[in-house]
Amino acid sequence: MRLGQTRNGTSGKVGGMAPNDVMQVVSGAPTPWNPGDNSEIRTEQVISKHQNFTTKEVDQLRLKAATRKRQSKTNAKAYTALKAIETADTRDQVAFRGYQTGVARAVAAKKGADVNKAKTLAGLTPVYAGMGYSLGAAQDEATVRVQELKALHTDVDKRWR
């Protein structure tokens, strides 16, 4: 099974993101699938058999060695600074992804509360319908009773006259 595929060979997206989307890294960043450049850092060729050097060659090598030593100290400082930048970037990304995750969870909880509210209100529809019906029935009953009382009053009023 390849990275980013399900067992049946289809691409499986989770939350709109496929595993390949998450696993992509910036070009040149070392990963198990892209180990990067593993060549040796070497200024001079390795001497495989003995050789005699002239004084001029030794002086040139000493100058080159001093220059290379200064350069390696500078490079080491630069790599230390680059590593510190990567560490700071990582801390920011971890914090930001934590924030995004927190927002996603909060939104899901809020939407869950909205769904529960909607379900409750939908479930109350028969209750409200029943109350409306009972109010309508009570109104009808009251109207009939008023009519009965008016009729009785009219009948009694006619008798007294």
N, C-alpha and C positions, 0 to 999 in steps of 0.2 A: 504494500500500500504506500503510495507516494504522499508526501506532505501536502495537505490541502484537499485530500480526497477521502470520501467515505469508503466503507468496505465494498459497496457496489460500484465504485468507480466514479460516482458523481461528486461534484464539488459541493461541500457542505458549508453553508453560510450560517453563522451564528450572530444574531443581532446585526445583520447587514454587513458583517465582516467575515471574509473567508480566512482560514488559517494562513494562506499565502499572503494576504494583506497584512496581517499582524507580523508575520515572520520576515517580511522584506526589511532589509537594512540598507543603509547608505552604501553606495558603491565603494568598495575597497575595505570596508569594515570586516575584520576577521570573524568568521563563524565556522562551525564544524563543516559546512558545505563550501566555504570559501576561506581557506586558511591564510590567504594572502601570500606575500612574498617571504619565503624562508631562506633566501640566499644570504650568504655571509656578508658582513660589512668588512671589506678588505681594501685598504689603500694600495698596498703593494702585493705583488705576486709572491706566493710561497716559494722559497728557494729550496729545491729538492735535493741538491747536492752542493758540496762545499765549493766556495768561490772566494777568490782573493779580491779585495777591494782596494782601490787607489785612495789616496788622501782626499782627492777632489770628490770622489764618490761618497766617501764617509761624511765629508762636510755637507754635501747636498742632502744626504739622508738625515743628518742631524738637524738641518734647517727644516726639512720636510717633517721630521718627527716633532719638533717644537711647534710648528704650525698646526700639525694634525692634533697635537695634545690640546692646544688652545681651542681648536675647532671642536674637539670632542667634549670639552668642558662646556662650551657654548651650546652645543647640541643637547647635552644632558640637561642643561637648564631649560632649553626650549621644550624638550620632551616632558620634563617635569611640569612645566607650565601647561602644555597641551593636555597632559593627564589631569591636572587640576581643573581645567576647563571642562573636560569630559565628565569628571566627577560632579562638577556643579550642574552641568546639563542633565546628568542622570538624576540628581536630587530634584531639579525642577520638573523633569518629566514624571518622576515617581509621584511628586506632590500634585502635579496637574492631573495625572491619570487618577489619583486618589480622589481629587476634587470631582472629576467627571463621573467617577463611579458613585460617589456620594450623591451627586445631583441626580444621576440615573435612578438610584435607589429611592431617593426622596420623591422624584416625579412618579415612580411606580407606586409608592405608598399613597401619594395624593390621588392618583388615578384610581387606585384600589378603593379609596374612601369614596370617590365619586361614583364608582360602580356600585358599591354597597348602598349608597344613598339612593341611586336610581332603582336598584332592586327593591329596596324598602318601599319607595314611593309607588312603584308598580304593584307591589304586593298589597298596598293600602287602597288601591283602586276599588276593589269590591266593598271595602269598609265605607269609603266615601260615597259610593253609589248607594249602599244600603242606607246611609244617613240621609242622603238626598231623597231617596224613596220614602223613608220614614217621615221626613219633613213634609214632603209632598202629600203623603197620606194624612198626616196630622192637619195640614192646611185644608185638604179636602173635607176631612172630618169636622173641622171647625166651621167651614163654610156651610156644610149641611146642618150642623147644630144651630148656627145663627139663623139659617132659613127656617128651621123648625121653630125656633123661639119667636121669630118675627110672625110666623103663621099663627102661633099660639097667642101671641100678643094681639094680633089683629082680630082673632076670633074672640078673645076675652073683651077687647075694646068694643066690638060690635054688640056684645051681650049687654054691656052697661049703658049703652046709648039708647 
